[in-house]
Amino acid sequence: MADRARDSTSSAPRAGAPDSPAAFSDWLAPHMTRMWHLATRMAPSADADDVVQDAVLAAWRSRASFDPADGSAASWLLSVTANAARKTRLRRWPLPTAVPDQAKPAPDTELAIDVERAVRALPRRQRLAVNCFYFADLTVAETAVVMKCSEGTVKSTLSDARRRLRTVLELS
Amino acid sequence: MNDDIERILADTGHRWRDRTGPKERPDPGLFAGDRGPHRRHARLLALAAAAAVVAIVAGVIGVNHAWNRSSPASVPPSTIVRNGDTVAASGRVVVSPDGSAKFCSQIPWTTYYYMSPHAVTTNQDPGPDPGCLPPIALRNVDPGKLAKTSSANGVVTGNAHIEGVWQDNTIIVTHQEPEPKSTIEGPQAPSTPCPAPVGGWSPNNDPDQRKALQNYLAAHPDAYSGDWVSVSNAPTSSGTSPSDDTTQVVVVGAVGDLTAARKILTAIYPGNLCVIKAASSASRLEKAREFLRRELQFGAPSISLAPAGQNRLCVYLIVPVIDRSTWRLIEQAGGSNVVSVNPLIQKIGSR
């Protein structure tokens, strides 16, 4: 498993996030797609746009607390998004079992559908790790921030998940 | 070897991302409070105004919830700030070109999502920077010691932890350091005050039944304090939890006979329900909230109804500081049996 390298700090300011709305929007733009991916995977029963908008507003309100010395802008924003997704999941009442169309696997292959089902059946931490790393395209380090654990724990969790998926999918 | 499953997961994830497409940058108007033509954003800001009512400084939670839970009778007099007392605060400092400075009660924008919609209101639209109301004057601030500074039109803004002497709504700063790290994680839902039923909680809850329950409670404001959502880590009847690690349980505070209340409410809401004894009815809480909203005017950045701990609903008040006049109003509203007060400026020493 190769970790993905990403330089997310190049656009970050020296202190805090940008203070003007336009600059903040520009600063945040490169991360929007992955924030949306993460929101969709973590809160599949919610409107991902709502989750991301919650996250964006929360990030704006907390912009002064961002410190590049503590981690990349991407990690910080993904952490904010994960928090928004968790809160949305609790806010939703109940947690619907239906999955929005956009989160459903396209019926291009039966395997893709089987993989999605198998991922959903994983234990919570393993599912979160797989969703972050393989689907939302987060790095191991970013996944660790979202999961609030070490990178080593992420790697071992992913390993456990792959072992379980391998069995469930009956791969030899 | 896991190469096969590694490849399958990577391919599946890649195809999934391809289908979702890129997302555009957020509209800057979202941050500037522009409610113009962007209905979605306007709705979000309206929701923010309605829901961002329990925005809590993390340190305040730790300090004040403790005594709110353990001392239901009254606020300890030692927490009331008087002229000459030493106080401490963390937040944003704004220094004007003329050298005057103010402390903006910076409230991390966190929302409490677990309340009934009818219970969540605020006394003012928090706007894009709710923490700056109302400002507290500062003297002897060193702009050079502010952290994460920015400047515009000669106004320097930065963060700081300050300590100083309280004098007529002014802090005379005697000690200043960069602001301590604060979490962006908001308050969590309280834990469920009832044990799980035999067989565990239900994994599913019906939103229509919840609405019916809320309608019933709203129609009987003298008999119940209201409802809120709690979370339980107890297993569900299916052996799993519906939301990863927690099960949601609706809590209702009943003023009268608990057995009768449980029978009535369970018939309306057969889902996960926990009925507990309440000291204050919704009517009383609402009167207290309205009284404080009226009397404090803009002296409280946030006033709402929210659970204080796991066993009661209360008027949740965030104020810049608990001074004598503020406390008199709180006592008139019912004291800490009814009001949970959370000052942004802490008293750390007496004169």
HADDOCK unambig.tbl for C-alpha pairs under 7 A between the chains (distance, minus, plus):
assign (segid A and resid 15 and name CA) (segid B and resid 148 and name CA) 4.72 0.50 0.50
assign (segid A and resid 16 and name CA) (segid B and resid 148 and name CA) 5.77 0.50 0.50
assign (segid A and resid 21 and name CA) (segid B and resid 28 and name CA) 4.83 0.50 0.50
assign (segid A and resid 21 and name CA) (segid B and resid 31 and name CA) 5.46 0.50 0.50
assign (segid A and resid 21 and name CA) (segid B and resid 32 and name CA) 6.02 0.50 0.50
assign (segid A and resid 22 and name CA) (segid B and resid 28 and name CA) 5.07 0.50 0.50
assign (segid A and resid 25 and name CA) (segid B and resid 25 and name CA) 6.27 0.50 0.50
assign (segid A and resid 25 and name CA) (segid B and resid 26 and name CA) 5.71 0.50 0.50
assign (segid A and resid 25 and name CA) (segid B and resid 27 and name CA) 6.82 0.50 0.50
assign (segid A and resid 25 and name CA) (segid B and resid 28 and name CA) 5.71 0.50 0.50
assign (segid A and resid 29 and name CA) (segid B and resid 24 and name CA) 6.85 0.50 0.50
assign (segid A and resid 29 and name CA) (segid B and resid 25 and name CA) 4.39 0.50 0.50
assign (segid A and resid 29 and name CA) (segid B and resid 26 and name CA) 6.94 0.50 0.50
assign (segid A and resid 32 and name CA) (segid B and resid 23 and name CA) 5.78 0.50 0.50
assign (segid A and resid 32 and name CA) (segid B and resid 24 and name CA) 6.85 0.50 0.50
assign (segid A and resid 32 and name CA) (segid B and resid 25 and name CA) 6.46 0.50 0.50
assign (segid A and resid 33 and name CA) (segid B and resid 22 and name CA) 5.28 0.50 0.50
assign (segid A and resid 33 and name CA) (segid B and resid 23 and name CA) 4.81 0.50 0.50
assign (segid A and resid 58 and name CA) (segid B and resid 109 and name CA) 6.10 0.50 0.50
assign (segid A and resid 60 and name CA) (segid B and resid 31 and name CA) 6.88 0.50 0.50
assign (segid A and resid 61 and name CA) (segid B and resid 108 and name CA) 6.68 0.50 0.50
assign (segid A and resid 61 and name CA) (segid B and resid 109 and name CA) 5.56 0.50 0.50
assign (segid A and resid 62 and name CA) (segid B and resid 108 and name CA) 6.00 0.50 0.50
assign (segid A and resid 62 and name CA) (segid B and resid 109 and name CA) 6.65 0.50 0.50
assign (segid A and resid 62 and name CA) (segid B and resid 184 and name CA) 6.82 0.50 0.50
assign (segid A and resid 64 and name CA) (segid B and resid 148 and name CA) 7.00 0.50 0.50
assign (segid A and resid 83 and name CA) (segid B and resid 185 and name CA) 6.96 0.50 0.50
assign (segid A and resid 87 and name CA) (segid B and resid 113 and name CA) 6.95 0.50 0.50
assign (segid A and resid 89 and name CA) (segid B and resid 243 and name CA) 6.98 0.50 0.50
assign (segid A and resid 91 and name CA) (segid B and resid 113 and name CA) 5.35 0.50 0.50
assign (segid A and resid 91 and name CA) (segid B and resid 114 and name CA) 5.89 0.50 0.50
assign (segid A and resid 93 and name CA) (segid B and resid 205 and name CA) 6.99 0.50 0.50
assign (segid A and resid 93 and name CA) (segid B and resid 207 and name CA) 5.81 0.50 0.50
assign (segid A and resid 94 and name CA) (segid B and resid 204 and name CA) 6.50 0.50 0.50
assign (segid A and resid 94 and name CA) (segid B and resid 205 and name CA) 5.13 0.50 0.50
assign (segid A and resid 94 and name CA) (segid B and resid 206 and name CA) 6.18 0.50 0.50
assign (segid A and resid 94 and name CA) (segid B and resid 207 and name CA) 6.05 0.50 0.50
assign (segid A and resid 105 and name CA) (segid B and resid 16 and name CA) 7.00 0.50 0.50
assign (segid A and resid 112 and name CA) (segid B and resid 12 and name CA) 5.93 0.50 0.50
assign (segid A and resid 124 and name CA) (segid B and resid 244 and name CA) 5.53 0.50 0.50
assign (segid A and resid 134 and name CA) (segid B and resid 9 and name CA) 6.18 0.50 0.50
assign (segid A and resid 134 and name CA) (segid B and resid 10 and name CA) 5.58 0.50 0.50
assign (segid A and resid 134 and name CA) (segid B and resid 13 and name CA) 5.23 0.50 0.50
assign (segid A and resid 135 and name CA) (segid B and resid 13 and name CA) 4.17 0.50 0.50
assign (segid A and resid 135 and name CA) (segid B and resid 14 and name CA) 6.86 0.50 0.50
assign (segid A and resid 135 and name CA) (segid B and resid 16 and name CA) 6.95 0.50 0.50
assign (segid A and resid 135 and name CA) (segid B and resid 17 and name CA) 6.85 0.50 0.50
assign (segid A and resid 162 and name CA) (segid B and resid 2 and name CA) 6.90 0.50 0.50
assign (segid A and resid 162 and name CA) (segid B and resid 5 and name CA) 6.37 0.50 0.50
assign (segid A and resid 166 and name CA) (segid B and resid 5 and name CA) 6.16 0.50 0.50
